[in-house]
Amino acid sequence: MNEGQRILLVVTLLFSLVLASAILLVYSKHQSRKLFVELQQLRHEADALNTEWSQLQLEQSAWSGHGRIERVARKRLTMVMPGSGDVVFVRQ
């Protein structure tokens, strides 16, 4: 192999390495952007789920409020508050 062929081989090898590096850089950037978009979508979904969770907690507190429970007990179950003579204290 003469000097010209060696130089051509080295140049070709370096060009191939630079080209491979450029392709890998483009691929890496593409993956990075793709993962960033996915991250943003997951954050949006997490925000929506947190909002729904807050609404469900408010709804639960509304349904389990003492006033509502007492109203349902009186209306549907015909329960009444016992009189002072009907209350018995048990001591141990």
Secondary structure, DSSP 8 states (H G I E B T S, - for coil): --HHHHHHHHHHHHHHHHHHHHHHHHHHHHHHHHHHHHHHHHHHHHHHHHHHHHHHHHHHHHHT-HHHHHHHHHHTS------GGG------
